[in-house]
Amino acid sequence: MHTTHHTISLAGHTLHLIDFLPATFTHADLLWLPHHDALAHCALKRQTEHLAGRIAALYALQEHGFSTIPAIGLAGEPCWPQGVSGSISHSGQRAVAVVAPHPVGVDLEAQFSPALCDELAASIVNEQEQALLAACTLPFPLALTLAFSAKESLYKAFSSLAQPFPGFASTHITAIDEWHLELRFLAEFSPQLIDKKANIHWKANHKQVMTLAVGLPFGW
């Protein structure tokens, strides 16, 4: 499968991006993965996204001195080497990965259309959050996409402390601007984190948004 690799910096972290062309994929490409048998019967979309994500993850791990490709955990999550945390996301024909010595979460999303905003808003944010998004300087479709993505990346960063399936209502957006969002944890997410706040950094172009959540150091 034809891929191209580049990096961007966000909040002091290097994000590794892989752009890929699914039309160039062959099943032999999967043999690069140690766990290729687990994907043999998956749909083409799943195979190409997974492969691109693991390529991005390997680049991110090499930055920290590792050369292993993350295996698939029991819940479908990537298995990272001891001492580091990582996160993978993909959207369209792009995958992104980040690795750090502390919990981290990245999310990549296609920007919502106005029609999709009408359909999804109530399931992502409550009335107070929606009013905050509507009042900010960002176009509402961009702001709502960022809200969705920020909650996804935050869950990835703090999943080890989260309740099972906490849902979008388990964190509350308290601020949003051109560079970051601030979210507050509720008890539904984790009693350990209740009322603590986290900054989610973001970048966007006319098609996609990317959010990055940085967790606390290991051992906290």
Phi, psi and omega in degrees: 000133180285128179224155171230144185241134169210169183234155169225159178252136178213123178053039178077010179244145176267121177258130182259121183250138175238118170265134186224156180246102182302330182295341180266000183288139169234156182296336177296335179299329182294338182296344176294336182272129176301331182257033186299331181299329182291344182250000188303326184251013178282162176295155181304318181300315178298317182297314183290319179295317181296315180299313180298320179296320179288328174296314177300319181296321179296317176302316181294321179291322179299329176300334182252014174089012179253154180228019181264148175268126183301129175284179179260124179283177183298329179262012180088003183277154174292143178260114184264152178299154179299136177099350176227161174237156179209172180206145180230143173213161176208152178204132182062233180251037179222140173235154179220146177217152177217144177229142181208162177281009178220163180304139184210149178220134178234146178218140180235127184222146168288140180296138180290145170279162176304322180295320179292326175300315179300323183284323191255342190308313185294338179271350182256318185227155174273181185297321180294316178295319181297321177296321177297316179295318181294331183272348182283172185280352182275149172302141186301318178301321177294315182298319181290321176300318178297321178299313178301310183295320180298319180292326176293312182293326178295318177299318180299318183291326186245021185299331180293339179256355188277152169293158176299128176049064186291331178083165184292335181282358183274353173228151186234127179283124181249346179198151176208136175213196187288355185232331186205167169238151174245129180236144178249134178282139173253169182299330181297334178280306180193125175301332179292334187251003187307130178071359172286155183240154179223141174268132177246120180270152183214156170225156179207151165237193185287350182247323190226158170238151177227130179238150181227123175250130180247121183273184179280158180301155175302145179092356179293000000 
